[in-house]
């Protein structure tokens, strides 16, 4: 009876050790996404003579991480949105940090 109990305890200890090892190794592979701060200009262009006060331009300092960095190059302009009255674009001005 004692040998069966000892075997169960040994199997339990090994199982716990394996679970802990897998958990720790999984955590060590985590890499936080790379992030960069950029100065950008969001500009709006009025289309068809509409009156749209939300179509104004502004300058921001924004943080871009991961996939959002694919467009982050000084001078690069991307289209944010376009509807019947306003076309909004974002121009990357300069890398900050």
Buried (B, 14 or more C-beta within 10 A) or exposed (E): EEEEEEEEEEEEEEEEEEEEEEEEEEEEEEEEEEEBEBBBBBBBEEBEEEEBEEBEEEEEEBEBEEEBBEEBEEEBEEEEEEEEBBBBBBBBBEEEE
